[in-house]
Structure formats: structure tokens, C-alpha cells
Amino acid sequence: MEYEKIILDNGLKVISCPMPHTRSVSVLFFVTAGSCYEHDGVAGISHFIEHMCFKGTRKRQSSYEISEAIEGVGGIMNGGTDREITSYWCKLASQHFEIAVDVIVDLLRNPLFRTEDVDKERQVIIEEINMSLDSPQQRVGMIFDELMWPGKAMGRDVAGSKETVGAITREQMLYILNNYYTPNNMLVSIAGNFETEGALELLRQATGDWRKGMAPEYRESKIEQAGPRTRIEHRETEQVNLVMGVEAPSIFHPDRFAVYLLNIILGVGMSCRLFTEIREKLGLAYDIHSYIENFRETGVFGIMAGIEPGNTGKAIKAILKQLAKARDGVSEAELNKAREMSMGGLLLSMEDSRKVAGWYGAQEVLTGKIMTIDDVKQAIENVTLEDIRRVAGELFKAEKLNLAIVGPVKDDGSVAKLMKL
């Protein structure tokens, strides 16, 4: 799929990916903002700002008017805050492309941040945090991140804590908005049925007088781990929720493709090793899967499962057995299937203009370069059986293990004793 990268005079990067066969267009603005750019005292401020941008602008005074502008022409829009990027996006019928640009630029350039809206949204976010704390599945993920990156911004919940959200001021948010929500810290990715030159002219008109700002400071996230770590939060739930994982390569590391395929073999789909062994053969879990995340300085290979309390120890041993087995290598058939699954999923996602805009835009924001589908296909084809065996051996070591548990499990040291490979 063809794409073009353009940088406007004000520093705004534009990724253009025409898809003339579609009837939609998607516009995604990526901002260099997120929890990894926050110090501890204002944890959650990026997420708070994202919420506030949807509360009203000089042109559209309320969240209703903002939503109606897009929904009134059959479109959808939303925003999201992550550790390393914050995004604002809209997808609608291609004939309404100008509306999408107008609304999102308005959100980013002209938000009102009224005091009464700040106070109201503060409580909304605190309730969002409460909801996460009440959910064992979400809570165990939060504990796992804290365990993986103790004392680091990477290990904090993106939403912050009730204490930090309660203390963030309007002035602190406006400082970030005025200094970092600027074109040199943004990228807009457009995919769908549109013309590049027309889109560029529209963006120049909408952002041409937008001044450049300062570059945000990234909070380093590398960790040193000398031995396995466990953390248990006792709750009288019907099920034990656990996350087990290790640090994995960063988004720049050449081994990330081998780890990606290893993840598919171990824990993606109903024919993967973990699902086949833990659920189908042993009956120890309803859901078990693995996942990977790659960031600028680090990454994670994690396994999530929900288990009957009495089977906790047995399940942990069975998971560790599969990790140990992976160090011995995988079969050619497993590797070929993983290649097909990875490329099949990618190709299917490329039928959606929003996924295409996200695919190209996120790569450019996070890495400064873009791999095409053909590039990724070649990188995946280059992964060998020896690569899989090698990365499994490097990842799955006892001293790198982390295990978080939420459920009716005693923190008496017995779980920690199981953490051996």
C-alpha cells in the first residue's frame, strides 16, 4: 500500500495513505504525550487533558456539540492515552473529510478547559480509576506493570491515581497544552478515499499559524532485575486472575519479530500451546493467552489467565513448563502457522481505513520510520527456528520472571517458591 510522508512548515508531520477503493476516510492525530512523559506528582495528567479536550471548544461549546458534529454525518470519533502517545481520531464517510479535520484541530487548538468542567471531569476519571480497581482482571494488570517497572513511569497506570488526579490543577494542564500540544510534537495520519494535495491544503489552512513548542522529556524505563518477583493481592473472588511475564525487546530491537512469532505459537488463538495444554488438556482455565508490548526502551511478554483458586499452583507449574519447553524450540509447522497468522491478521486489518492510518502513523511517531507490509512480511519470513529457540532461551529465565495475582490466594511464600525455570 502506497503512502507519502510530508512535513509542513510548522513542523507537523503528515502521513497520507490514499485508499480509493474505500468509501471512508480516517484522520488520526498523534501527540507526543503520555504517562512516560509525566513525573510522579502529576501522574495521569496526559489522560486528564485528553478527556478535557472533548468537553468544549471556542467553536463547539459542549461535548454534545462536538459529538453531534461527527455523529450527525454518520461518523465516529474518540481519543486514547497510552504510555508513549496520545491519539485523537475520527472516521467518517469520505465526503465529510473536511469536517473531521475541522473538529479534531478545534479540539487540539481551542479547548476551553472551563473550571467547572475540570472539576466535573476530575470526578469522572476518579470513577474510571475506581472501576479499574474493582475489576480483578484490570487490577492484576496494574499490579503486574508495577512489578515489572517498579518506581518507573512505565509501571504506573496511565490514568494516574485518585490522589494525583485529585491534585492536578487546571494551570498544570494548560501549561502542557500550550507548550507540548504543538505541531512539532504531533503527527496526523490520514487513510481512505481522499486526495493528498487537497488534504495538505486543508491542514495548512487549519494549522498554518500554529506555533512550535518545546520537546517533552521522556522518563527512562529500563530496569535491572536480579531475581523472580511476585505480588499477591488477596480478594475473596470466585476466580484467581494472574499475569506472568518477562521483559521483552524494545520496538527497535531486531529480535522483536522472533518474539512476535513466539507469542503466537505460545498464546494466540485456540490452537496455541498454552490454550491446548492449560485449558483443553488440563482443564485449568477458561481463558489463557499471551501478549507482547514493545516500547521505545523496553517491552513485555505476558501471559494472562483466570483460574479456579484450588488449581493456582498447578496452573503456575503448567505455564512454567510450557515456557521451559519453548526453550527447546518449536517445529517448522508451528513456525509456518505463526507466519500465516501474523500476516493474515495484518492484511485483514488493512481493509479498515482507521487501522491503516494507525498502522502507519504509530510507526512514524514511535520509531521515526515506517515499515511497509512487504517489509514486515520479509522480516517475518527471515525468522528461523534457531531464532525462536534463541529468544525463548533469552526471555524465559527464572531471574526474569514476574507474577501478579489477584484472588483468594495467601501471600505465604508458597507461590514465590514455584517461580523456577
Stockholm file with secondary structure:
# STOCKHOLM 1.0

chainA/1-421         MEYEKIILDNGLKVISCPMPHTRSVSVLFFVTAGSCYEHDGVAGISHFIEHMCFKGTRKRQSSYEISEAIEGVGGIMNGGTDREITSYWCKLASQHFEIAVDVIVDLLRNPLFRTEDVDKERQVIIEEINMSLDSPQQRVGMIFDELMWPGKAMGRDVAGSKETVGAITREQMLYILNNYYTPNNMLVSIAGNFETEGALELLRQATGDWRKGMAPEYRESKIEQAGPRTRIEHRETEQVNLVMGVEAPSIFHPDRFAVYLLNIILGVGMSCRLFTEIREKLGLAYDIHSYIENFRETGVFGIMAGIEPGNTGKAIKAILKQLAKARDGVSEAELNKAREMSMGGLLLSMEDSRKVAGWYGAQEVLTGKIMTIDDVKQAIENVTLEDIRRVAGELFKAEKLNLAIVGPVKDDGSVAKLMKL
#=GR chainA/1-421 SS CCCEEEECTTSCEEEEEECTTCSEEEEEEEESCSGGGCCGGGTTHHHHHHHHHTSCBSSSCSHHHHHHHHHTTTCEEEEEECSSCEEEEEEEEGGGHHHHHHHHHHHHHCBCCCHHHHHHHHHHHHHHHHHHHHCHHHHHHHHHHHHHSTTSGGGSCTTCCHHHHHHCCHHHHHHHHHHHSSGGGEEEEEEESCCHHHHHHHHHHHHTTCCCCCCCCCCCCCCCCCSCEEEEEECCCSSEEEEEEEECCCTTCTTHHHHHHHHHHHHSSTTSHHIIIIIIITCCEEEEEEEEEECSSCEEEEEEEEECGGGHHHHHHHHHHHHHHHTTCCCHHHHHHHHHHHHHHHHHHTTSHHHHHHHHHHHHHHHSSCCCHHHHHHHHHTCCHHHHHHHHHHHCCGGGCEEEEEESCCCSSHHHHTCCC
#=GC SS_cons         CCCEEEECTTSCEEEEEECTTCSEEEEEEEESCSGGGCCGGGTTHHHHHHHHHTSCBSSSCSHHHHHHHHHTTTCEEEEEECSSCEEEEEEEEGGGHHHHHHHHHHHHHCBCCCHHHHHHHHHHHHHHHHHHHHCHHHHHHHHHHHHHSTTSGGGSCTTCCHHHHHHCCHHHHHHHHHHHSSGGGEEEEEEESCCHHHHHHHHHHHHTTCCCCCCCCCCCCCCCCCSCEEEEEECCCSSEEEEEEEECCCTTCTTHHHHHHHHHHHHSSTTSHHIIIIIIITCCEEEEEEEEEECSSCEEEEEEEEECGGGHHHHHHHHHHHHHHHTTCCCHHHHHHHHHHHHHHHHHHTTSHHHHHHHHHHHHHHHSSCCCHHHHHHHHHTCCHHHHHHHHHHHCCGGGCEEEEEESCCCSSHHHHTCCC
//
